[in-house]
Amino acid sequence: MGQTMTVETVKGEKIQYRLTDIESVTFSEETPEEPQQAPRIGDFLYADGSWSTQLQSDLKPIGIVFHVGEASAYSDRLSYYYYKDGSTPMTEIHGYAVALHDATVVDGVNQTVWWSAWKNNDEGAGCSTNIEDFLGYTNTRSIVSKAASLGGLSDADDNFPAAYYATVAYEQKCPAPENTSGWFLPSAYQFKYIFDRAYFDDDHSGRACLENSFKTLGAAQATPLLTDDAEYWTSTESVDSYGFSNWAYYFNFDARSVGPGFIANYRKNAGMRVRSMIVF
């Protein structure tokens, strides 16, 4: 029997080679890339479309993960999504992330904007009216389609400014990675899910959550959701008994309110903040 060489890996695996089968042995200082691990709640999403649990100083963070995988339990489906180019179907949903800053900050000042103008007998934009779904992306596409008759989304009060700030304006300030859905105006329950199930470190265990991730980033890199006067428009519409939609839902993240964390509806020509979300 010929001589052999045995290589033992750091994982304890032993691989044996016959010396007669080896032509050469090369050593290199290059470290092979490790495969991207599945995301976790509280992970940081970066401008290149990657993510990590520990903050990477050489990458630009753009979001924090609040749900992992397809949210099929909340009526969402991979088949609804396209990549940022708007025409290529997404092939996988790794998770959902919320933006690090409000989209309505202009020249350092956080403004409030209307959902849309008040219209008698408004038939709505075709968005979901269910306050327990994750359909922010499809809602936003419906709003974009509705706005097409007005020349496309804009910041004008009569042309869906909330959706404009969530998508067009925020994209200009913080471009979404190509391998994502692009920014959209969240549904009511996407905010509620964050507040109820992903935001707080209730038991002080240090577990992955958005509260700790915002603290890690600090004020220079991110604005926490739970802040004073933080009332956010959602893309979920409210329909009255006549089938009209002059109101839409907003979510209360106002740290100064007696009991934040609730969904409520209000007239569309009222001022609220906007915070974008993204699927990657």
C-alpha positions as CSV (number, residue, x, y, z in Angstrom):
1,M,0.0,0.0,0.0
2,G,1.4,3.4,-0.9
3,Q,1.9,6.3,1.5
4,T,-1.0,8.6,2.4
5,M,-1.4,12.1,3.7
6,T,-4.2,12.9,6.2
7,V,-5.6,16.4,6.6
8,E,-7.7,17.2,9.7
9,T,-10.0,20.2,9.5
10,V,-10.9,22.5,12.4
11,K,-14.3,20.8,12.5
12,G,-12.6,17.5,13.3
13,E,-13.1,16.0,9.8
14,K,-10.2,13.9,8.5
15,I,-9.5,13.7,4.8
16,Q,-7.0,11.2,3.5
17,Y,-5.1,11.4,0.2
18,R,-2.8,8.9,-1.6
19,L,0.6,10.6,-2.2
20,T,0.6,9.2,-5.7
21,D,-2.6,11.1,-6.4
22,I,-1.2,14.5,-5.3
23,E,0.6,16.6,-7.9
24,S,1.2,19.7,-5.8
25,V,0.3,21.3,-2.5
26,T,-0.2,25.1,-2.3
27,F,-0.6,27.2,0.8
28,S,-2.3,30.6,0.7
29,E,-3.1,33.3,3.3
30,E,-6.4,34.1,1.6
31,T,-9.5,33.3,3.8
32,P,-12.3,31.8,1.8
33,E,-15.6,33.7,2.1
34,E,-18.1,32.2,4.5
35,P,-21.7,31.8,3.2
36,Q,-24.1,34.5,4.3
37,Q,-25.9,33.2,7.5
38,A,-29.7,33.5,7.7
39,P,-30.8,36.8,9.2
40,R,-32.2,37.3,12.7
41,I,-34.4,39.9,14.2
42,G,-32.3,42.9,15.1
43,D,-29.7,42.3,12.4
44,F,-28.3,45.2,10.4
45,L,-29.1,45.5,6.7
46,Y,-26.4,47.2,4.6
47,A,-26.3,49.2,1.4
48,D,-24.8,46.3,-0.5
49,G,-27.7,44.1,0.4
50,S,-25.9,42.0,3.0
51,W,-26.7,41.8,6.7
52,S,-25.0,40.8,9.9
53,T,-25.8,40.4,13.6
54,Q,-22.7,42.4,14.7
55,L,-22.4,45.9,13.3
56,Q,-19.7,46.0,10.5
57,S,-17.8,49.2,10.6
58,D,-16.7,49.0,6.9
59,L,-20.3,48.7,5.6
60,K,-23.1,51.3,5.5
61,P,-26.2,50.3,7.5
62,I,-29.6,51.2,6.0
63,G,-32.1,49.1,8.0
64,I,-32.8,46.8,10.9
65,V,-34.4,43.4,10.4
66,F,-37.8,42.9,12.1
67,H,-39.2,39.7,10.5
68,V,-37.3,36.7,9.0
69,G,-38.5,34.9,5.9
70,E,-41.8,35.2,4.0
71,A,-44.6,36.5,6.2
72,S,-47.2,34.1,4.8
73,A,-49.0,34.0,8.2
74,Y,-49.8,37.7,7.5
75,S,-51.1,37.2,3.9
76,D,-47.8,38.1,2.2
77,R,-46.3,36.0,-0.6
78,L,-43.0,35.9,-2.5
79,S,-45.0,35.9,-5.7
80,Y,-46.1,39.5,-5.0
81,Y,-42.5,40.9,-5.1
82,Y,-40.2,42.2,-7.8
83,Y,-36.6,43.4,-7.3
84,K,-35.9,47.1,-7.3
85,D,-35.9,47.3,-11.1
86,G,-39.7,46.7,-10.9
87,S,-39.8,43.9,-13.5
88,T,-37.6,41.0,-12.3
89,P,-39.5,38.7,-9.9
90,M,-37.8,38.1,-6.5
91,T,-36.6,34.6,-6.0
92,E,-36.4,34.5,-2.2
93,I,-37.5,36.6,0.8
94,H,-34.8,36.6,3.5
95,G,-36.6,39.1,5.6
96,Y,-38.2,42.5,6.2
97,A,-36.3,45.6,7.5
98,V,-37.3,49.1,8.6
99,A,-35.4,52.2,7.5
100,L,-33.0,53.9,10.0
101,H,-34.5,57.4,9.5
102,D,-37.9,59.0,8.8
103,A,-38.4,59.7,5.1
104,T,-40.0,63.0,5.9
105,V,-36.9,64.7,7.3
106,V,-36.1,67.6,5.0
107,D,-33.0,69.8,5.7
108,G,-32.8,68.3,9.2
109,V,-36.4,69.0,10.1
110,N,-39.0,66.2,10.4
111,Q,-42.0,67.3,8.6
112,T,-45.5,65.8,8.4
113,V,-47.3,65.1,5.2
114,W,-50.8,64.1,4.0
115,W,-51.7,60.6,2.8
116,S,-53.7,62.3,0.0
117,A,-56.1,65.1,-0.5
118,W,-59.6,65.0,0.8
119,K,-62.0,64.1,-1.9
120,N,-65.8,63.6,-1.7
121,N,-66.7,59.9,-2.2
122,D,-63.1,58.9,-2.6
123,E,-62.9,55.4,-3.9
124,G,-59.4,54.9,-2.5
125,A,-56.1,53.7,-4.1
126,G,-56.9,50.0,-4.1
127,C,-54.9,49.2,-0.9
128,S,-55.7,46.6,1.6
129,T,-58.1,47.5,4.4
130,N,-57.0,44.7,6.6
131,I,-55.1,45.9,9.7
132,E,-53.5,42.4,10.3
133,D,-51.5,41.9,7.1
134,F,-48.0,42.6,5.8
135,L,-49.1,44.0,2.4
136,G,-47.2,47.3,2.5
137,Y,-45.4,46.5,-0.7
138,T,-48.4,45.6,-2.8
139,N,-50.3,48.6,-1.2
140,T,-47.6,50.9,-2.4
141,R,-47.7,49.5,-5.9
142,S,-51.4,50.2,-6.0
143,I,-50.8,53.8,-4.9
144,V,-48.1,54.2,-7.5
145,S,-50.5,52.9,-10.2
146,K,-53.3,55.3,-9.0
147,A,-50.9,58.2,-9.0
148,A,-49.9,57.5,-12.6
149,S,-53.0,59.4,-13.8
150,L,-51.6,62.5,-12.1
151,G,-48.2,62.2,-13.7
152,G,-46.7,59.9,-11.1
153,L,-46.0,60.3,-7.4
154,S,-45.0,63.7,-6.1
155,D,-44.9,65.7,-2.9
156,A,-48.1,67.6,-3.9
157,D,-50.9,67.2,-1.3
158,D,-53.3,65.9,-4.0
159,N,-50.8,63.2,-5.3
160,F,-50.2,60.8,-2.4
161,P,-47.2,62.5,-0.7
162,A,-46.9,59.9,2.0
163,A,-46.1,57.2,-0.6
164,Y,-43.9,59.7,-2.5
165,Y,-41.7,60.3,0.6
166,A,-41.6,56.6,1.4
167,T,-40.4,55.6,-2.0
168,V,-39.0,58.4,-4.3
169,A,-37.7,60.8,-1.7
170,Y,-36.2,58.2,0.5
171,E,-34.6,56.4,-2.4
172,Q,-32.8,59.7,-3.3
173,K,-31.4,60.0,0.2
174,C,-30.7,56.3,0.8
175,P,-30.6,54.1,-2.4
176,A,-32.0,50.6,-1.8
177,P,-29.8,47.7,-2.8
178,E,-30.6,46.2,-6.3
179,N,-31.3,42.7,-4.7
180,T,-34.2,44.1,-2.7
181,S,-37.8,45.2,-3.3
182,G,-36.9,48.8,-2.9
183,W,-38.5,51.1,-0.3
184,F,-42.2,51.1,0.3
185,L,-44.9,52.6,2.6
186,P,-45.6,49.9,5.3
187,S,-48.9,48.4,6.2
188,A,-50.5,49.1,9.6
189,Y,-49.7,45.6,10.9
190,Q,-46.0,45.8,9.9
191,F,-45.7,48.6,12.4
192,K,-47.8,46.8,14.9
193,Y,-45.7,43.6,14.6
194,I,-42.5,45.6,15.3
195,F,-44.0,47.2,18.4
196,D,-45.5,44.0,19.8
197,R,-42.9,41.4,18.8
198,A,-39.6,42.8,17.7
199,Y,-38.9,46.2,19.2
200,F,-38.4,45.9,23.0
201,D,-35.9,44.0,25.1
202,D,-38.6,43.5,27.7
203,D,-36.6,41.1,29.9
204,H,-33.3,42.9,29.6
205,S,-31.7,39.7,28.3
206,G,-29.8,41.5,25.6
207,R,-31.6,39.4,23.0
208,A,-31.7,40.6,19.4
209,C,-34.3,43.3,19.0
210,L,-34.7,46.6,17.3
211,E,-34.4,48.6,20.5
212,N,-30.9,47.4,21.1
213,S,-29.9,47.7,17.5
214,F,-31.0,51.4,17.4
215,K,-28.9,51.9,20.6
216,T,-25.9,50.2,18.9
217,L,-26.1,52.5,15.9
218,G,-26.5,55.6,18.0
219,A,-28.1,59.0,17.1
220,A,-25.5,59.7,14.4
221,Q,-26.6,56.7,12.3
222,A,-30.2,56.1,13.2
223,T,-33.4,57.5,14.7
224,P,-35.4,55.1,16.9
225,L,-39.0,54.6,16.1
226,L,-40.1,55.2,19.6
227,T,-39.6,59.0,19.8
228,D,-41.7,62.1,20.6
229,D,-44.5,62.8,18.2
230,A,-43.8,59.7,16.2
231,E,-47.1,59.0,14.4
232,Y,-46.6,57.2,11.1
233,W,-48.8,56.9,8.0
234,T,-49.3,53.4,6.8
235,S,-50.4,52.2,3.4
236,T,-53.6,50.5,4.8
237,E,-56.8,52.3,3.8
238,S,-59.9,52.7,5.8
239,V,-63.3,52.2,4.1
240,D,-66.6,53.4,5.4
241,S,-70.0,51.7,5.2
242,Y,-70.6,53.4,1.9
243,G,-67.5,52.0,0.4
244,F,-65.6,55.3,0.3
245,S,-62.1,55.8,1.6
246,N,-61.5,59.3,2.9
247,W,-59.5,58.0,5.8
248,A,-56.4,55.8,6.2
249,Y,-54.6,54.1,9.1
250,Y,-51.7,55.4,11.0
251,F,-49.5,53.9,13.8
252,N,-48.7,55.5,17.1
253,F,-45.0,55.2,18.1
254,D,-45.2,58.5,20.1
255,A,-43.1,58.1,23.3
256,R,-45.0,60.9,25.0
257,S,-48.4,59.4,24.5
258,V,-50.0,57.5,27.4
259,G,-50.2,54.2,25.6
260,P,-48.2,54.1,22.3
261,G,-48.3,51.1,20.1
262,F,-51.8,51.3,18.5
263,I,-53.3,51.5,15.1
264,A,-56.0,54.1,14.4
265,N,-57.6,55.7,11.4
266,Y,-57.8,59.3,10.5
267,R,-58.6,61.6,7.6
268,K,-56.1,61.4,4.7
269,N,-55.5,65.1,4.6
270,A,-53.9,65.1,8.1
271,G,-50.1,65.4,8.7
272,M,-48.1,62.4,9.8
273,R,-44.5,61.2,9.5
274,V,-43.3,58.5,7.1
275,R,-40.9,55.6,7.8
276,S,-40.0,53.3,4.9
277,M,-39.6,49.6,4.9
278,I,-37.9,47.1,2.6
279,V,-37.9,43.4,1.7
280,F,-34.6,41.7,1.0
